[in-house]
């Protein structure tokens, strides 16, 4: 009999890749989505368009415990992947209240509902490298102290601690993946990597004249989302629940990402990229780089797609979307 998995955030980048992976492994895949997504499937379920007939979607809101409880009670999952969150760091400064409310309470609601209705379910929480924030050491590993520098990062620390508490207090199989930045052609257009690759493609097609960015010197550890969802799955297959850093152990600046993306599009980035101080964060995180040696040792996981390959596939897809041949 097929294993039953519930994914929150299934309509997002990671959720869609995870759904693809679980289907390929023979799972019965369920997703919790907002009602508005079911009412506007063309736009809001676009990443799932090729698998909509293979998955079951349930209307629910992470801001309502009753709503979460009902979905968990109906599905009774054997594995639950909690990916849903307000995940855009810059927006978390603009609306800290809703970020904290949805990210912290949403995690608590899921954990509580599972504890009540599916206590043997294995739970994955999508933590973030933004929890490290003002880092005290590089690269960062599972023992590096947290010093978040945004409401988003703070909300993820709370979710991480809630997950650990349910593991220790109730014996739940609950894991956190501390995922460093991970991108793909399915990344939202508001994120800097997609803003760059989409901007390069549109400039090449004559549709735009420039791309405005914030801090070009900030460095991030960028991997491929498709690789990272495999790590999520591996965590829930292991004998013991634990927390893992998922990263590539390399870091690149925003400037370097822009240079490579525009080069892939056949353009000189310096002619088109403008620095705009409006896009600077109130409290900047200058460098994040993850040490994934524990995941490599325990889960036998390692990233497959390199930084250069990642930039290439993103630019290639964005050029295809605007109708410009990629050469």
C-alpha positions, 0 to 999 in steps of 0.5 A: 500500500502506498505511503501517504504524504502531506505537503504544506506549501505544495504550490511553491518551488520546493513543494512542487519538486518534492511532489514530483519526487514523492510521486516517482517513489510511489507515494500518495501525495496530498497538499494543503493549499489556500482556497484561493489557489483552488479558485484560480488554478491557472495562476496559483497551481502553475508549478503543479500543472503536470501532476494535478491529476496525480495528487489530492489538494485540500483547502486549508489555512495555516492561520486557523488551527481548526482548518489544519486539524481538519486536513490532518484528521482527513489525510492521516499522513505517514509523512508530513513536509511543512514547507509553507511560510512567508519566505521573502525576507525583505517582505518580513521587514515590511510586515513582521506581524503577519510573518511571525503569525503565519510562520510560528503559529502555522508550525505549531498548529501542524505539530499539534494536529499531528500529535493529536491525530497522527502521532506516528507521522514523521514530520519535516520542518523547513528551517533556514540558513537565515537563522544564522544571520550575523554569523560567528563562524564560516561555514555554518553547521548544526552547532553554529549559534543562531543570530537571526537578522530579520523577522523571517529568520526569527520566525524560523528559529521559533519553528526550529525550536518548536520542532525540537521540542515536540521531538523531545517532549512527545517522542515525535519523529520530527526533523528540521532541515536547515536549508541554505539558499536553493533556486531553480527555474520555479523560483518566485520572481521576487527573489534576487536570483530569479529577478536577475535571470528573468531580467537578463532574459527580458533585456536580451529580448528587448523587453527591459533596459535594466535590472535594479538590485540591492547589495551586490557584495552579499554572499550566499550558498546557492544550490538547486531546489531539486537536490534539496527536496531529496535531502528532505525525503532522506531525513524522514527515511532515517532511523532516528530524527535529527536536524541537518544543514543542507548546502553546497559549502561554497558561497558566491556574491550577488555580483557574481550571480549577476555576472554569470547570468548576464554572460549566459545571456550574451550580455555584459552585466555592468551595462544593465545592473543598477544598484538601488539602495531601496533594496538594501535590508535594514539589517544585512546578512553578509555571508552564509555558507553551509557545511553539509558534512553531517548530511553527507555522512549520515544520509549519504546526501550531496548536491548534484547541480553546481553553481554554474549549472544552476545559473545556466538552467535558470537563464535558459528557462527564462529565455525560453519563457520570453521567446528568445533562443538560447545558444 
